[in-house]
Amino acid sequence: MRRAVLALLLMAALLHPARAQTAEGPVDAIGMIDYAHGPRFKVGDWVRYRTKGESLQGFRTDYAVTVLIAGEELWWGEKCFWAETRTVYSGQPPQVAASLISYGVFEDSFPSQRFLRYARKYVDGLDDRGMPRQQPFRRGDAEIKTHAFTQEPPPPFDTLGVERVEVPKDAFEALKGKRLYRQAVTQQEGDSTVYFEKVETHTAWWSDQVPITRLVKFEQDNIQRRRVWLIGESAKAPLQVAEHSTGATELLDFGSGMKSSSIPERFQRPLTEQHPARAKPARRTAGKRG
């Protein structure tokens, strides 16, 4: 399984701000693409975001991500598109990831949960000649054996209506949604009982004016609490905040005509333009009779 899958979502760094601070590799933002409303893009379309986050323990992250529809490719007879992600951390050169996704994802009934099943290959660093190296995308052993997902689907967003939201790109009349995660675990550690809970709130704004993702803005609030007590002394154990992180992702810009830096030139165009028309056969001329 490729390492970049750990950061499929642009906002994943806010869950692990320390990891984002050290910039352990490029973000692959294929999880941001709007699979539920059909392919709302063409080759060369791009969209750019900035993510900023901080936590109670002092971690901070600040980076920009550009998602580019880099090209198309016919892979084993299947029509696919290349999604390229360029990540720029402060003071560092751009880091690039690219994945080939089957257009079949747009026909899936649960595409936001199963988009990884339509990933066919990806760019994994450079080869000995300094050229981008492609690798087949392999599913986890557990999924192959059980035909099930390796993770539970997230809770749905609750729609909160349309409101005006301002981001660096512009002001949008955007559909607002909120999603709440809540996890709680109680376990025994020696002679103590430990209770841990995590509450995470996602708020998102979407607009059909934004290509590829529809995402205008995303906010995240993550709070973790913990309490520890000896047997019979639970009333004396206060619930304490262990960590609290917040972050936001905002639309910076979008456009078309951008070129890829990770896939071969011949694929950086629509499939309809990749196969030149066959040359017409030479016209035969009747031979002269003597």
Stockholm file with secondary structure:
# STOCKHOLM 1.0

chainA/1-290         MRRAVLALLLMAALLHPARAQTAEGPVDAIGMIDYAHGPRFKVGDWVRYRTKGESLQGFRTDYAVTVLIAGEELWWGEKCFWAETRTVYSGQPPQVAASLISYGVFEDSFPSQRFLRYARKYVDGLDDRGMPRQQPFRRGDAEIKTHAFTQEPPPPFDTLGVERVEVPKDAFEALKGKRLYRQAVTQQEGDSTVYFEKVETHTAWWSDQVPITRLVKFEQDNIQRRRVWLIGESAKAPLQVAEHSTGATELLDFGSGMKSSSIPERFQRPLTEQHPARAKPARRTAGKRG
#=GR chainA/1-290 SS CCGGGGGCSTTHHHHSHHHHHHTCSCCCGGGGSCCTTCCCCCTTCEEEEEEEEEETTSCEEEEEEEEEEEEEEEETTEEEEEEEEEEEETTSCCEEEEEEEEGGGGGCSSHHHHGGGGEEEEEEEECTTSCEEEEECCCCHHHHHHSSCSSCCCCCCEEEEEEEEECSSCEEEEEEEEEEEEEEEEEEETTEEEEEEEEEEEEEEECTTSSTTCEEEEEEEEEEEEEEEETTCGGGCCCEEEEEEEEEEEEEEEESCCCCSSSCGGGSSCGGGTSCCCCCCCCCCCCCCC
#=GC SS_cons         CCGGGGGCSTTHHHHSHHHHHHTCSCCCGGGGSCCTTCCCCCTTCEEEEEEEEEETTSCEEEEEEEEEEEEEEEETTEEEEEEEEEEEETTSCCEEEEEEEEGGGGGCSSHHHHGGGGEEEEEEEECTTSCEEEEECCCCHHHHHHSSCSSCCCCCCEEEEEEEEECSSCEEEEEEEEEEEEEEEEEEETTEEEEEEEEEEEEEEECTTSSTTCEEEEEEEEEEEEEEEETTCGGGCCCEEEEEEEEEEEEEEEESCCCCSSSCGGGSSCGGGTSCCCCCCCCCCCCCCC
//
